[in-house]
Amino acid sequence: MSQHAHDRQTHAGEPEGRRHFLTKLLAVVCGGLAVVPPLVAGVWAFLSPLSRRGAGAKFLPITELSAIPDDGVPRQFAVIADRVDAWTGFAAEPVGAVYLRREKGSQQVEALSATCPHAGCFVEMEAGGKCFRCPCHNSEFTLDGGIVAPSPSPRPMDALECRVAKNGEVEVMFQKFRAGIAGKVAQQ
Amino acid sequence: MSTHARPGRSGETAPKRGLLGQLGDFLDDRTGFRAVMHEALYERVPGGARWRYVWGSTLVFAFMTQLITGLFLWASYSASAQTAWESVYYIQHEMTGGWLLRGIHHFMAQAMVVLLALHLLQVVIDGAYRAPREVNFWLGLVLMMLVLGMALTGYLLPWDQKGYWATIVATNLAGIIPGIGPSIQQLVIGGNEYGHHTLTRFFALHAGFLPGALIAMLVVHLALFRKHGLHAKQPITKPDAMFWPDQVLKDAVAMLAVMAVVLGVILVPAIKAMLAGQAIDTGHLGAELGAPADPSLPYAAARPEWYFLFLFQFLKVFEGWGATGEFLGAIVVPGLIMGVMFLMPIIGRWNLGHRFNVAFTLGVLGGAGLLTALALNEDYYALWVDKASLAEAQKLYDETDGDEAKLAAALGNDPAKIAAMKKQFHTLEKVRHSQAFLDASKQAKVDAARAIELAGRPEKIPPAGMLELVRSDPKSQGPILFAQHCASCHAHVDPASDTPMDRQLASDTPMDRQLSAAALAKSSAANLFEFGKASWMRGLLDPKQVAGPAYFGNTAHKEGDMVNFVQNDLTDAETWKPDDIEAVIVAMAAEAGLADTAAAKATIEKGRALIADGDRCGSCHRFGDNKTELGSAPDLVGWGSREWLVGIITDPTHERFYGDSNDRMPSFGKADEGAAPMLTRQQIDLIADWLRGEWYRPAAAAH
């Protein structure tokens, strides 16, 4: 007789009364209830990042207007801001980079995020200064951030809001956008 | 062959099985899970299910709970000296549900120790260690040590004061093992100093090595348990039953009860608060988090977790034996006890041996219980002793200063009286020890609350860690520095009410008491409570107070020009109208930057003019632009400001302050060439900020 069949037989031979059913039900309910609190507490805490909000976008001073040559070639600038990482607060720390560019004689500044809209790598200027290229998947962008087809990137480089204060200080609305999608959607 | 037809397989005539049944068949054919389940559930329980068999299952359940909560805690914990406290703070106070997660882990660990004791007791009393179950008994003892090891290592991980100091004691005890001790200690703490690697190693032990070993041993423990079957308590009076569902139900109910107790411990304070209509701060529910570990601060409240308290107390038995005593108490005797336990299966072969085993186990547990009670009594003695009955002894003790001859004389050389009094002195000594512990515990609570308050600042914790923030906090450091460097002369007491110095917290910590109570009477320099504020200046310009203990009364300036001026000139209502004096007071507080916001600008201006006036204050003091030469009296420009306070603490002999007529105050920030000053600039800043009451206050409390 196979082990299997033997099991079934013993099983079949056991009393299956109403009391037995209640006992089983109670055992499962009590045992189940006992493990609920650790699981609930664990998952509750594990999901805690979902309720965390990002720093939010705001204008940050980047540099002086005079520091951006008016030759139409983008220059890379560090973004300095206060940053909170879980429990640690960092004061005035480099938090990212932007490219700033100015046309000949213009007082207007264009700002591009250095984050590739494809997968979030750091987009670099190509050595000759003729275009942008992302080192990860070779997405290529024109100097004004336009997409050069064919490209892995679903959209052009993300332009950032930029303004020049009266004292010549260039301020950029520094924010991050969701990567990998065609639309430019700000991260929460 | 099977007589049981397989539904769904043997043709169209068989009754149709549900989807679940079919899925079960599919899986069973490929995994054989039903046989395994059957093997697991249908274990024969001789004599039927009994409550006394639940302890092993509750232990497995407790361990599973620790595994689940531990893994989730792991997802948020960071093991380094600069992030451990910080990440635990974040779990406890900022993450949703973190307090519950940590609370369950913390209290289930304690429940586990209790369950271990019960399981061991049941096994020994039932004689379940006897052949053929010896190996399983030994495995159980190893499992017990692994659990205790996890309890010990887990205590350190939050890197707070109590875990830190308790671990120092525990690792130092390991270090006294002859020969290999120091090496063991160095390996455990990851070097010579407690720090990053102590934490990484303890964490690896706590969450890796020990539970890994425990799981491996537990598998064998359970397999052997099934192999030999359940050891039934004799005599068997009821029919046998199956493990499932009768014993499982009892086990499940016991598990639920254990969890209910753990949840109860966590939630009872919340329920109490709710019933009292108070707001519930979930961060303060569950496991405690002390102030961050600080090797530079004494911590008299250091105690191991309660289940190790008996060992802590046991060491006191060997007091006076030096390192030998500690070696005996911490290593040899516990080792011998474990040795006897390992021999129990062999000792138990004889009937008398079994009785010995039961008596021994009860004796060890009872002894541990007694030692725990003794330890608790020593620590909390001051709470339940009748202090009134000791008042006379205290008085006599203070008078005789503990001198035997004086005591004998005071009691008329009556040997009986002397002996009785000595007994009382002994009780007094116990009260003092206990009070020191209680005070330290209270102080620890205040420090922890402040650290948690600081960690919640909008700027968060600096990258260097919480300790840096605590050490640069005037509110926590000011009283410590003041007590160490200033309180030998200066008081810091609210003269109006004699309440503790910090009315913000309204606490009554030992530090407070040191700075208040009798401090004013004993002080020999000005009371600096609210220095810089109008209230302080009002006292100085009060003829009744200026020569009192709160101002110049106990100093070399007791009969100086200022006292003379306040007592003789200011009392002349012709030249100094009450309004004028009040204007001066308000203007001085404004100079310190601590004026009441309601102070009228005009009053301040009037006061400023009076102070600068060359015929009034300005005849001695420089103020405003009166160009009075420095040297005759302290410069009142910026009086009471941070800069001014830092200046006078740094060097009161500077011509801006007391110059040559400085009484006894040391120049804390100035030193002879080659020597370091008594206080660093940062320490002086902290004292100045604390005196001025300038420290971080949470926004909610400011309202």
Interface residues (C-beta under 8 A of the other chain):
Chain A: M1 S2 Q3 H4 A5 D7 R8 Q9 T10 H11 A12 E14 H20 T23 K24 L26 A27 V28 V29 C30 G31 L33 A34 V35 P37 P38 L39 V40 A41 G42 V43 W44 A45 F46 L47 S48 S51 D82 V84 A86 W87 T88 G89 F90 A91
Chain B: M1 S2 T3 H4 G32 R34 A35 H38 Y42 F61 M64 T65 I68 T69 L71 F72 L73 A75 S76 T83 E86 S87 Y89 Y90 I91 E94 M95 T96 G97 G98 L100 L101 G103 I104 M108 M242 W244 P245 D246 V248 L249 D251 A252 V253 M255 L256 V258 M259 V262 L263 A455 R457 E459 K460 I461 P462 P463
